Structure formats: structure tokens, C-alpha cells
């Protein structure tokens, strides 16, 4: 029989009819009163985690609205239709609106989605229907690595590496198709690189792994008996895809695309680095510059010293939060529909197969063309990852090869003076990540325990599940705005590394909850029942049996969540300034981090002067190495703690 492997969520291994070995339980009985009391306390903590996650998501909208209202009252323009320049210096008569921001955000996001969707579909089909089994796993993992590359790395690569290569393409499109509004002269130079055209291509690369992963997970659920029946009747591989796989996974593909759109809407630092700001109105050209919601907020973080100035940008953030909320909710609904179809498969009649004649020239040609196209999609998906990694390694190796890079900070150096290192930024990145993990791990694990062991079909469990799904789509800039509005502006918490860690908690929680929940669900029920039969209370069964059995996957999920937040930049811009010196006090003062160092060097003249350029790429390579170490560590831990199989 096939049993799930807790070390690798979603995988299965063909083994004998056995289960992972359970920890040895002492044969003793606990007193009933103590057992019931312990169960009640443990359950209350689990329920509190579920209630907390619901409160947090509601509080995000509530605090943003509360802090936006004072500025909206002083706004002299229509917030939804004004498209002129923002004037927030005179807080008694402010001028700001979101029409241009909304148009640019939607335009670049949809453009990226149009580029990413066909490639993602081809990759998902290739991995599930064409790739040999030995290659499918490694190739899927490689595509997933695209999602592990921090946004700031993509932004730097897009501006300094990709944009020069796109210059002749952009110039040709502008000259040859300039009569079409999409390729007409924009608000910035088509050859300059700081356009929606360049930003959209980079954004497409960033959302590609998300769309691919969701689509792939749905495609692999296609009933094998229907696929085998079609093949037995003489269908080509492409005909199997079009008659069984695509009809079954259509809603999952749409859901993945919508999740990708939600990711694109909230992207901050990559577009902040690439897009050139402009005072001109948006003209619907791919060669326009401009600002999205997220880049507008991040670029004006220095104005967050007054409640009215900050309120204007928080109002824009509130609109972005509503946009991503709606898109993610629709995507989750579509994906839930797919799951319902999958659960009811045994109730549906089998696919009515067509009797196919001999393999003619047309059918043979269509099958060959389809094979070439999906294989090409796989190559297109792999190319950006290899290009990014090669660029960062080649350009950053010189900086990290120096011993002083690992032992010195940038204290006392100037932008164009060589010397110093990244010690302060490495320590700051680790400190913020560990603090966020210390807060998010107990909450996330307890919430997963509630959903699996206690929630069942309760209303609280359904609400908590929905809130976790929504929180997983919250952009990092919104998480930063929420911490600013709630903790900094309301509770008086100073801007510090701790404030950044609080925002990172919001980004880590959904990953920890989902990975832990998946591991707990695949723990065999027989283990629980055996423990109960020995008189062990439920809470001790969870702690001593269920969690140890799924520990490998739980730790892996935690480490992957940590790797994800180590590269976040947007919260740094809002919640803490960058320091060139070492700061071990996470509760006070500016703090250096590797993403912060990269952004600082970009503003200090990287790409023009070799000194900040070397530091920029050195910090990028160091960040990738740290994330790689965490990812490799996650796999090692997964193997070390994986339950044994007989």
C-alpha cells in the first residue's frame, strides 16, 4: 500500500502495510481529574491561537482604517479619482489619490500574469505528464527555488543585468509597434530599463513558481484510471492531457493564477528598484514608469514621522489590502471547489473515452508540437534561476572572498571608500529571523494542533482556516504598515529590529501552520487510538506521539518559513533604519541587515561606482548563501528526524 512520508509532505512511498514507529509509551494510567484538567488547559491554548489569528487579520484592516481616516478628512481631492502629484507636506490641506497607483498596479500585475500563465501551465503539464519520474522531483524542486530567491535579488538582477539585455527588444517594439498604445512612447525612455515592460517580466518570473506549484498539485490528482483508460484506447499523451488532465485541473489552474495575481499586486522592493518614478500621468504604455501601491508607500517611508503624512500612505495600503484580500479569497474559493470535486471522484461516472483511430499524421504532429512546447516551457522556467544565480555568484564572489567581509562592519566607511564588511548585516538578519521564529513557532504549531486535533468542523476552525489563507496572501508592505499603525503609532513602540520581527511573524505564521497541519494529518490514527487505549490523555498523546511522529516535517516547515522572511526588505524600510555599525540591541536603534545593506548600496550609487556595486552583489550572494544553508539544513533535519519505516 502507499503511505505518506512525513519527511516529505505530499510524497508517498510504496512500502509494506506498516506505519512509522511510534515513541514508546509508558504503560501507566494518569488520574482522571488531572487528565481532564490538562486537556482543558491544552485545548484552551490551542483555541486561543485560532482566535488570535482571526483577531490579527481583522485588526489589520481595522488599524489601517483607523490611521487612514484623519488624513482622508484633510484630503482636498477625491481619493479614488485624483491622479495628480501627492502633496502631503501641508497637513492642513493635503492632496492625494490612488487612481494612477491603481492603474499602474493592475497593469503591471496583469502583464506579468499574462506572461507567466502559459509558461506555468506548460511546466505543470511537463512535470506531471511528460517528465520521467526520476527527473520530475528534482525539476519541480528547482522551479520551486525561484520562490526562495528574495525579491531584492530579483530587483537588482532586473535593473543591472536583465534591463540592458532587453534594451534592443524594447527599442524595436517601440519603433516598430509604436502606433499601438501598448508600445507607444511612455513617460520614461524605452531603452532605460525602468519601465513597466522590464518590471513586468521580472514580476512574471517571481510569480511563476507559485502558479506552477498550485497547478501541479491539482494536476497530479487526476484519476489514474481515466488516464490509463485513455492511453489504452490509443490516445496520445497530448490527447490525454486535453481530455482528462486539463478538464479536471482547470479550476486549480485558475486558482493558481489568481494567487499569482495577488502576489504580484503586493510586490514592493523589486519594482521599487526597477520602476522609475515620474510626475506624468500613466498612459497605458509598457514603456511608462510610475509607482504601484507598494512602491509608493515604500519610497516615502521617510514621511512616516507625522500621523497625517503617514495616514495618506496607510490609506493607499488599505486599498491594496482590500485588493489582495478579494483576489486571495476568490482564489481559495476556486481551489476549494477543486478539492470538492476530488473528494467526490468516486461518485462521478468514469470519463467517456473516445474510440481513436490509428495514429494519423495530424495527431502525430500535434503530439510532437505539444511535447516541444511543454519542454520549452520547462527550459524557460529554469533559465531565470540559473541566470540569477550565475550573475550573483560571478559579481559577488570578489566581495565575500575577503576575510574582512565576514569579520567587519561598514562603520566608518563612506559609499565610495572600499573596505569594511557585512558582519553587522549578517548578525542583524539572523537576530530578526530568530526573534520572529521564537514568536511565530508556538502560535503556529498550537493553531495547527487545534485545526487537526480539536477543530473538526467547528465554526472557529473554519474561520481560522480562512484567516490563515488570507494571511498567507498579505503583502509584506501591509504587514509592515499594520505593525507601524498598531505598535509604533498606537502603542509607542520605537522603530527597531523588534518591530521588523513582529511584521515577519505575520509572514511566517501561514507557512508554519500549513506545514504543521499537513504533517499532523498524515500521522496514522492507529497511533492515537493505541495511546488512548493505554489511558494516556489526549494532550499527552499529542505531545508524546503525534508531534514526535511528524517532527521532521514540522521542523522543515519552520526552517523554510525562516528562509522566506530572511530576504524581506519592505518591513525594513518602514520600521527600522539602516545602520552601518553593529547593533546587538534588537529593541532600540537602527539595525543593519543584508537586504537593508543591498537597498542602501543601490541608493548609494551601485551600478555607477564599483565600490557600492561590489558591496551590493556581495551582500546578495551572502544572503543567497544563508538561505541555501537554511534550506539544506531543513532537508538534513527532515532526514534526521524522519520516522523509521519497516
GIWOHU-V364966 format. One record per residue. N is the residue number from 1. PHI is phi in degrees with one decimal (* if undefined). PSI is psi in whole degrees, -180 to 180 (none if undefined). BURIAL is # if it has 9 or more other C-alpha atoms within 8 Angstrom, else .. Layout:
# GIWOHU-V364966
N,PHI,PSI,BURIAL + N,PHI,PSI,BURIAL
This chain:
# GIWOHU-V364966
1,*,164,. + 2,-101.8,124,. + 3,-120.5,146,# + 4,-66.4,150,# + 5,-102.5,110,# + 6,-60.4,-22,# + 7,-73.3,-24,# + 8,-133.6,94,. + 9,-53.3,133,# + 10,88.8,-10,. + 11,-93.3,168,. + 12,-144.7,146,. + 13,-125.4,136,. + 14,-81.6,109,. + 15,-135.2,177,. + 16,-68.3,165,. + 17,-71.8,82,. + 18,-146.6,169,. + 19,-124.7,163,. + 20,-56.4,144,# + 21,-65.6,132,. + 22,-85.9,152,. + 23,-58.9,146,. + 24,-68.8,126,. + 25,-99.6,131,. + 26,-66.7,134,. + 27,-83.6,92,. + 28,-152.0,161,. + 29,-111.2,135,. + 30,-94.2,149,# + 31,-62.4,140,. + 32,-60.0,-42,. + 33,-63.4,-46,. + 34,-63.8,-39,. + 35,-64.2,-47,# + 36,-64.4,-39,# + 37,-64.5,-45,. + 38,-62.8,-41,# + 39,-62.7,-41,# + 40,-64.4,-45,. + 41,-63.4,-46,. + 42,-62.6,-43,# + 43,-65.2,-38,# + 44,-63.2,-40,. + 45,-63.9,-41,# + 46,-65.3,-44,# + 47,-63.3,-38,# + 48,-61.5,-36,. + 49,-64.5,-40,# + 50,-66.1,-43,# + 51,-64.6,-40,# + 52,-61.3,-43,. + 53,-65.1,-37,# + 54,-67.8,-41,# + 55,-63.5,-41,. + 56,-61.9,-46,. + 57,-64.1,-42,# + 58,-65.2,-39,. + 59,-66.0,-30,. + 60,-57.8,-52,# + 61,-64.8,-40,# + 62,-65.1,-47,. + 63,-68.6,-39,# + 64,-62.1,-44,# + 65,-63.6,-44,# + 66,-60.2,-44,. + 67,-79.1,-18,# + 68,-85.4,-30,# + 69,-57.8,-47,# + 70,-57.0,-41,# + 71,-69.0,-39,# + 72,-62.6,-34,# + 73,-67.4,-27,. + 74,-96.6,2,# + 75,-76.0,130,# + 76,-91.1,-2,. + 77,-118.7,167,# + 78,-76.0,118,# + 79,-59.7,-33,# + 80,-92.3,-17,. + 81,-117.3,-14,. + 82,-71.5,132,# + 83,-128.3,16,# + 84,-84.7,-170,. + 85,-70.5,145,. + 86,-79.5,130,. + 87,-125.1,104,. + 88,-118.7,4,# + 89,-70.1,-37,. + 90,-91.4,96,. + 91,-71.5,-11,# + 92,-85.1,-21,. + 93,-144.2,88,# + 94,-96.7,153,# + 95,-131.9,110,# + 96,-159.5,153,# + 97,-163.6,169,# + 98,-114.1,3,# + 99,-59.5,-49,# + 100,-63.5,-42,# + 101,-61.0,-42,# + 102,-64.4,-44,# + 103,-64.8,-46,# + 104,-65.1,-43,# + 105,-60.6,-48,# + 106,-67.4,-40,# + 107,-64.2,-50,# + 108,-70.7,-32,# + 109,-70.2,-44,# + 110,-67.6,-39,# + 111,-59.8,-45,# + 112,-63.3,-39,# + 113,-65.5,-41,# + 114,-61.9,-37,. + 115,-72.9,-38,# + 116,-81.8,-33,# + 117,-60.3,-50,# + 118,-64.7,-36,. + 119,-66.5,-44,# + 120,-61.9,-40,# + 121,-62.9,-45,# + 122,-62.3,-41,# + 123,-65.1,-44,# + 124,-62.6,-41,# + 125,-65.6,-43,# + 126,-61.6,-46,# + 127,-68.5,-33,# + 128,-94.5,-23,# + 129,-123.3,-22,. + 130,-115.1,-38,# + 131,-68.7,139,# + 132,-58.9,150,. + 133,-58.6,-36,. + 134,-68.6,-27,. + 135,-93.3,-26,. + 136,-59.4,-45,# + 137,-63.1,-55,. + 138,-60.0,-38,. + 139,-66.4,-41,# + 140,-62.8,-41,# + 141,-64.6,-38,. + 142,-65.1,-42,# + 143,-63.4,-40,# + 144,-62.8,-26,# + 145,-63.4,-23,# + 146,-57.7,-35,# + 147,-73.7,-20,# + 148,-83.2,-15,# + 149,-73.8,125,# + 150,-61.2,152,# + 151,-59.1,-39,# + 152,-66.6,-30,# + 153,-64.8,-44,# + 154,-62.3,-40,# + 155,-63.3,-45,# + 156,-65.1,-44,# + 157,-61.8,-42,# + 158,-63.9,-40,# + 159,-77.8,-44,# + 160,-98.4,-18,# + 161,-115.8,-53,# + 162,-73.6,-44,# + 163,-56.4,-45,# + 164,-60.8,-33,# + 165,-74.0,-28,. + 166,-84.0,-11,# + 167,-55.3,-50,# + 168,-63.8,-34,. + 169,-66.2,-46,. + 170,-63.5,-41,# + 171,-64.4,-42,# + 172,-64.3,-44,# + 173,-61.7,-40,# + 174,-67.2,-40,# + 175,-76.2,-39,. + 176,-86.0,-35,. + 177,-119.1,23,# + 178,-63.6,-18,# + 179,-69.2,-20,. + 180,-90.3,135,. + 181,-58.5,-29,. + 182,-64.8,-30,# + 183,-113.8,14,# + 184,-71.4,166,# + 185,-55.6,131,# + 186,-103.2,-165,# + 187,-80.3,-12,# + 188,-132.5,170,# + 189,-67.8,134,# + 190,-63.8,-29,# + 191,-87.1,-6,. + 192,-78.8,-24,# + 193,94.0,-22,# + 194,-86.7,47,# + 195,-115.2,169,# + 196,-63.5,-31,# + 197,-58.9,-51,# + 198,-67.7,-46,# + 199,-61.9,-38,# + 200,-66.9,-37,# + 201,-65.7,-44,# + 202,-62.7,-42,# + 203,-64.4,-36,# + 204,-62.2,-41,# + 205,-62.1,-36,# + 206,-72.4,-36,# + 207,-91.0,-10,# + 208,-56.2,-48,# + 209,-64.6,-31,# + 210,-67.0,-48,# + 211,-62.9,-42,# + 212,-62.2,-44,# + 213,-63.5,-46,# + 214,-65.0,-45,# + 215,-63.6,-42,# + 216,-62.7,-43,# + 217,-63.8,-32,. + 218,-77.7,-42,# + 219,-61.5,-37,# + 220,-70.6,-12,. + 221,-87.3,-2,. + 222,-58.1,130,# + 223,-55.7,126,. + 224,-67.7,-29,. + 225,-66.8,-33,. + 226,-70.5,-40,# + 227,-64.1,-46,# + 228,-65.8,-35,. + 229,-65.7,-42,# + 230,-64.9,-42,# + 231,-65.6,-38,# + 232,-65.3,-28,. + 233,-86.4,4,# + 234,98.0,11,# + 235,-69.5,143,# + 236,-74.5,168,# + 237,-61.3,-39,# + 238,-68.7,-36,# + 239,-66.9,-33,# + 240,-63.0,-42,# + 241,-62.4,-46,# + 242,-74.4,-27,# + 243,-97.6,-20,. + 244,-124.7,-54,# + 245,-68.4,-51,# + 246,-64.8,-45,# + 247,-60.1,-39,. + 248,-69.5,-41,# + 249,-100.0,13,# + 250,-59.6,-47,. + 251,-66.6,-33,# + 252,-66.4,-38,# + 253,-64.0,-44,# + 254,-63.6,-41,# + 255,-61.9,-44,# + 256,-61.1,-39,# + 257,-63.9,-40,# + 258,-68.9,-37,# + 259,-64.1,-39,# + 260,-63.5,-39,# + 261,-62.8,-43,# + 262,-61.0,-39,# + 263,-65.0,-41,# + 264,-68.4,-38,# + 265,-59.8,-34,# + 266,-99.3,3,# + 267,-62.6,137,# + 268,-117.0,-73,# + 269,-71.5,-35,# + 270,-61.4,-45,# + 271,-73.5,-30,# + 272,-62.5,-37,# + 273,-74.6,-38,# + 274,-84.0,-52,# + 275,-68.8,134,# + 276,-89.6,128,# + 277,-68.6,153,. + 278,-149.6,151,# + 279,-89.5,-6,. + 280,-85.4,155,. + 281,-71.4,150,# + 282,-67.6,134,# + 283,-116.3,15,. + 284,64.0,30,. + 285,-107.8,146,# + 286,-67.5,-14,# + 287,-104.2,21,# + 288,-81.0,156,# + 289,-99.9,-146,# + 290,123.0,-166,# + 291,-134.4,142,# + 292,-92.7,176,# + 293,-53.5,-51,# + 294,-67.3,-43,# + 295,-69.9,-33,# + 296,-62.6,-43,# + 297,-67.0,-47,# + 298,-67.1,-36,# + 299,-70.0,-20,. + 300,-113.8,28,. + 301,-60.4,-26,# + 302,-66.3,-17,. + 303,-84.5,0,. + 304,-82.3,48,# + 305,-118.0,7,. + 306,-145.1,137,. + 307,-65.8,-28,# + 308,-79.8,-43,# + 309,-61.9,-49,# + 310,-62.3,-37,# + 311,-61.8,-34,# + 312,-62.8,-43,# + 313,-77.6,-30,# + 314,-65.8,-35,# + 315,-61.7,-41,# + 316,-64.7,-39,# + 317,-64.0,-34,# + 318,-63.4,-41,# + 319,-63.8,-42,. + 320,-62.3,-40,# + 321,-61.7,-43,# + 322,-64.2,-42,. + 323,-59.3,-52,# + 324,-66.1,-34,# + 325,-61.1,-48,# + 326,-64.9,-46,. + 327,-62.8,-46,# + 328,-66.6,-38,# + 329,-63.3,-42,# + 330,-64.7,-39,# + 331,-65.0,-43,# + 332,-65.2,-36,# + 333,-63.7,-42,# + 334,-64.5,-40,# + 335,-68.7,-36,# + 336,-64.0,-36,. + 337,-62.2,-38,# + 338,-63.6,-41,# + 339,-64.9,-38,. + 340,-63.9,-40,. + 341,-61.9,-42,. + 342,-65.2,-40,. + 343,-65.3,-28,. + 344,-98.7,15,. + 345,-59.9,-36,. + 346,-70.5,-13,. + 347,-94.4,-10,. + 348,-90.4,149,. + 349,-68.7,151,. + 350,-63.8,156,. + 351,-61.3,132,. + 352,-79.3,105,. + 353,-81.3,144,. + 354,-86.8,142,. + 355,-78.6,121,. + 356,-101.8,137,. + 357,-76.2,-178,. + 358,-58.3,155,. + 359,-70.1,102,. + 360,-85.3,178,. + 361,-63.9,-41,. + 362,-65.7,-44,. + 363,-66.2,-39,# + 364,-64.2,-42,# + 365,-65.2,-44,. + 366,-64.2,-36,# + 367,-68.3,-40,# + 368,-66.0,-45,. + 369,-61.1,-44,. + 370,-63.2,-41,# + 371,-62.3,-42,# + 372,-64.3,-42,. + 373,-66.6,-45,# + 374,-69.9,-32,# + 375,-67.6,-39,# + 376,-64.2,-39,. + 377,-60.8,-39,# + 378,-62.9,-43,# + 379,-65.8,-40,. + 380,-62.6,-37,# + 381,-69.8,-36,# + 382,-78.0,-29,# + 383,-57.9,-47,. + 384,-60.6,-39,# + 385,-62.8,-47,# + 386,-63.8,-39,. + 387,-64.6,-46,. + 388,-62.9,-48,# + 389,-63.6,-43,. + 390,-63.2,-43,. + 391,-62.9,-45,# + 392,-67.1,-42,# + 393,-65.8,-47,# + 394,-64.6,-44,. + 395,-82.4,-23,# + 396,-102.0,-11,# + 397,-65.0,-36,# + 398,-58.0,-42,# + 399,-70.2,-46,# + 400,-78.0,-12,# + 401,-71.9,-16,. + 402,-83.9,136,. + 403,-62.9,-34,. + 404,-65.0,-23,# + 405,-60.7,-34,# + 406,-94.7,-11,# + 407,-119.8,-9,# + 408,-124.5,157,# + 409,-99.4,-172,# + 410,-96.8,11,# + 411,-59.7,129,. + 412,86.4,-4,. + 413,-93.2,162,# + 414,-115.0,164,. + 415,-55.0,-35,# + 416,-107.5,13,. + 417,-105.5,118,. + 418,-67.0,151,. + 419,129.2,177,. + 420,78.5,-176,# + 421,-151.2,-161,# + 422,-118.8,19,# + 423,-57.5,-44,# + 424,-63.7,-39,# + 425,-72.6,-37,# + 426,-64.4,-47,# + 427,-63.4,-43,# + 428,-61.8,-41,# + 429,-62.6,-44,# + 430,-66.7,-44,# + 431,-60.4,-49,# + 432,-63.7,-39,# + 433,-66.5,-42,# + 434,-67.5,-39,# + 435,-64.6,-44,# + 436,-64.0,-37,# + 437,-67.6,-39,# + 438,-61.8,-30,. + 439,-86.1,-43,# + 440,-79.9,-30,# + 441,-63.1,-53,# + 442,-62.3,-38,. + 443,-66.3,-47,# + 444,-65.0,-43,# + 445,-66.6,-43,# + 446,-64.7,-37,# + 447,-64.9,-43,# + 448,-62.5,-40,# + 449,-60.8,-42,# + 450,-62.7,-45,# + 451,-63.5,-36,# + 452,-88.4,-45,# + 453,-95.0,-26,. + 454,-123.1,-33,. + 455,-64.9,-50,# + 456,57.1,-130,. + 457,-102.8,25,. + 458,-69.2,159,. + 459,-64.3,-40,. + 460,-61.3,-40,# + 461,-64.8,-42,# + 462,-64.9,-42,# + 463,-64.6,-45,# + 464,-63.2,-41,# + 465,-61.6,-45,# + 466,-63.5,-41,. + 467,-67.0,-36,# + 468,-64.4,-42,# + 469,-60.4,-43,# + 470,-67.1,-42,# + 471,-63.5,-31,# + 472,-66.5,-20,# + 473,-102.2,3,# + 474,-72.1,124,# + 475,-63.4,152,# + 476,-63.4,-31,# + 477,-67.3,-33,# + 478,-71.6,-40,# + 479,-59.6,-41,# + 480,-66.4,-42,# + 481,-62.7,-39,# + 482,-64.0,-45,# + 483,-64.8,-38,# + 484,-64.0,-47,# + 485,-67.4,-37,# + 486,-90.5,-46,# + 487,-95.5,-42,# + 488,-80.3,-56,# + 489,-75.7,-31,# + 490,-96.8,-50,. + 491,-91.0,-9,. + 492,82.5,13,. + 493,-66.7,128,. + 494,-69.4,158,. + 495,-66.9,125,# + 496,-163.2,175,# + 497,-63.6,-30,# + 498,-66.2,-39,# + 499,-61.7,-39,# + 500,-62.8,-43,# + 501,-60.4,-38,# + 502,-62.4,-40,# + 503,-68.9,-35,# + 504,-68.3,-28,# + 505,-57.9,-42,# + 506,-63.4,-30,# + 507,-83.5,-29,# + 508,-79.7,-35,# + 509,-53.2,-50,# + 510,-60.1,-38,# + 511,-66.3,-44,# + 512,-65.4,-44,# + 513,-61.5,-48,# + 514,-66.7,-43,# + 515,-67.2,-41,# + 516,-66.6,-42,# + 517,-60.4,-43,# + 518,-62.8,-42,# + 519,-68.5,-38,# + 520,-67.1,-34,# + 521,-70.4,-27,. + 522,-91.6,0,. + 523,-70.2,124,# + 524,-56.4,138,. + 525,-64.5,-26,. + 526,-59.0,-35,. + 527,-65.2,-42,# + 528,-64.0,-46,# + 529,-64.8,-36,. + 530,-64.5,-39,. + 531,-66.6,-43,# + 532,-63.1,-36,# + 533,-64.2,-26,. + 534,-85.0,2,# + 535,86.4,12,# + 536,-77.0,130,# + 537,-61.2,160,# + 538,-62.6,-42,. + 539,-66.3,-35,# + 540,-75.4,-30,# + 541,-63.2,-43,# + 542,-63.5,-46,# + 543,-72.9,-38,# + 544,-98.6,-17,# + 545,-119.3,-58,# + 546,-67.7,-53,# + 547,-63.9,-47,# + 548,-58.7,-35,# + 549,-66.5,-38,# + 550,-100.2,15,# + 551,-61.7,-37,# + 552,-60.7,-47,# + 553,-69.2,-34,# + 554,-64.9,-47,# + 555,-64.3,-39,# + 556,-60.1,-45,# + 557,-61.4,-39,# + 558,-64.4,-44,# + 559,-68.1,-37,# + 560,-67.8,-37,# + 561,-64.2,-40,# + 562,-63.9,-42,# + 563,-61.9,-35,# + 564,-64.1,-44,# + 565,-83.3,-14,# + 566,-62.7,-26,# + 567,-98.2,6,# + 568,-70.2,137,# + 569,-116.5,-37,# + 570,-54.6,-45,# + 571,-60.5,-31,# + 572,-64.4,-38,# + 573,-68.5,-32,# + 574,-89.7,-38,# + 575,-108.4,-13,# + 576,-157.2,145,# + 577,-85.1,167,# + 578,-90.8,135,# + 579,-118.8,134,# + 580,-81.0,-15,# + 581,-99.1,165,# + 582,-73.4,135,# + 583,-138.6,109,# + 584,-88.5,-9,. + 585,-88.8,102,. + 586,-74.6,-14,# + 587,-94.1,-4,# + 588,-152.7,140,# + 589,87.3,166,# + 590,-66.7,158,# + 591,-145.2,134,# + 592,-83.3,142,# + 593,-138.5,165,# + 594,-65.1,-46,# + 595,-61.5,-39,# + 596,-64.1,-38,# + 597,-64.9,-41,# + 598,-62.6,-46,# + 599,-64.6,-38,# + 600,-64.6,-42,# + 601,-70.3,-31,# + 602,-61.9,-43,# + 603,-74.0,-20,. + 604,-87.9,0,. + 605,118.5,18,# + 606,-60.8,141,# + 607,92.7,-17,# + 608,-112.4,-49,. + 609,-107.4,138,# + 610,-67.8,-26,. + 611,-67.2,-57,# + 612,-65.4,-27,# + 613,-65.0,-45,# + 614,-62.9,-41,# + 615,-64.8,-39,# + 616,-59.2,-53,# + 617,-71.3,-32,# + 618,-63.6,-43,# + 619,-64.7,-38,# + 620,-64.0,-44,# + 621,-66.4,-39,# + 622,-61.8,-42,# + 623,-63.4,-43,# + 624,-64.3,-39,# + 625,-63.5,-41,. + 626,-64.5,-43,. + 627,-65.8,-39,# + 628,-63.7,-40,. + 629,-61.8,-43,. + 630,-64.8,-42,# + 631,-65.5,-43,# + 632,-65.1,-40,. + 633,-60.2,-37,# + 634,-62.7,-41,# + 635,-70.0,-38,# + 636,-64.6,-45,. + 637,-62.2,-39,# + 638,-59.2,-42,# + 639,-73.0,-35,# + 640,-67.7,-41,. + 641,-98.0,2,# + 642,-64.4,134,# + 643,-62.1,146,# + 644,-74.6,150,. + 645,-118.2,141,. + 646,-90.9,none,.
